[in-house]
């Protein structure tokens, strides 16, 4: 058969010659990934959503520690104006700390602006692990914090990743020595917002297959491989902890600390009525699986909380609102569309109905925090 005659018998146009190699084409062959900024050519609806449809409670945010507060926290009155602009009714500050520092933070924000701030206490983990009875020490510290006005307990990822006892042994998330702490939270009626692990890619080899390679090259201290427990084991420790303390309300930060596996997150929500999740800092993960995300929220409408993990960032908040409220497709998950720090992909909106939006934005947090 002739090279120019297709099987249908009709002559075809001559194949044009390959374009000559130019300096531009040659340079593009050596394009670095960090310089690749493709511009999507799809034409899609793009809604601007600067404010949420209902007043929102940001259940996961940070004003920074007392010794180095976030810039927005240095002027509370100005921060309030920004919260009003973003439609945030109440911000939950997870950096309350303990003791006198916690009390001073509550006085500066919560008592000065009633209803606008809620503060969570923390535990001095190194001191607790050095105590004769770590659990009793931590429980006493929490009781003191709640007595000073804290509305919850924040647990950070150093538990399970970094904290070691006097013998040098790594303290797991479900370390039985701290059972009195979790029991005390249940008795006091305050939730425990717990962050364990980190994005799954942070626990994988740093090679050409790692979807967060660009981020880990910038922040090598976030790479937990090798020499750390696998993420799957850390999540298993969290699951055992939550199931062992059914009388304590837990909030799994960042979509239960495993936004890449919503089936596993949903399974724990199914098994543990005391378990909740927030959606903070996981737009990139949730937005690339919108149907699975919406199904998770629909299955557990009373246990998903809004949060951003970003203090006073109107442009980022607007992306959260667009993600939750619209059915927009293929839009950036960062205010700068060329910022691929948290993944080289774009996201899709959930288009949640009003009943679910009210629950996620406000009602679930109000019930859990007794506001």
ABEGO torsion letter per residue (X at the ends): XBAABBAAGBBBBBBBBBBBBBAAAAAAAABBAAABBBBBABBBBBBBBABBABBBBBABBBAEBAABBBAAAABAAAAAAAAAAAGBABBBBAAAEBEAAAAAAAAAAAAABBGABBBBBBBBAAAAAABABAAAAAAAAAAAAAAAGBABBBBBAABGAABBBAAGBBBBAABAAAAAAAAAAAAAGBBBBBBBEBBAAAABBBBAABAAAAAAAABAAABBOBGBBBAAAAAAAAAAAAAABAABBBBBBGGGGBAABAAAAAAAAAABAABBBBABGAAAAAAABAAAAAAAAAABAAABBBBAGBBGBAAAAAAAAAAAABABBGBBABABAABAAAEBBBBBBAGBBAAAAAAAAAAAAAAAAGX
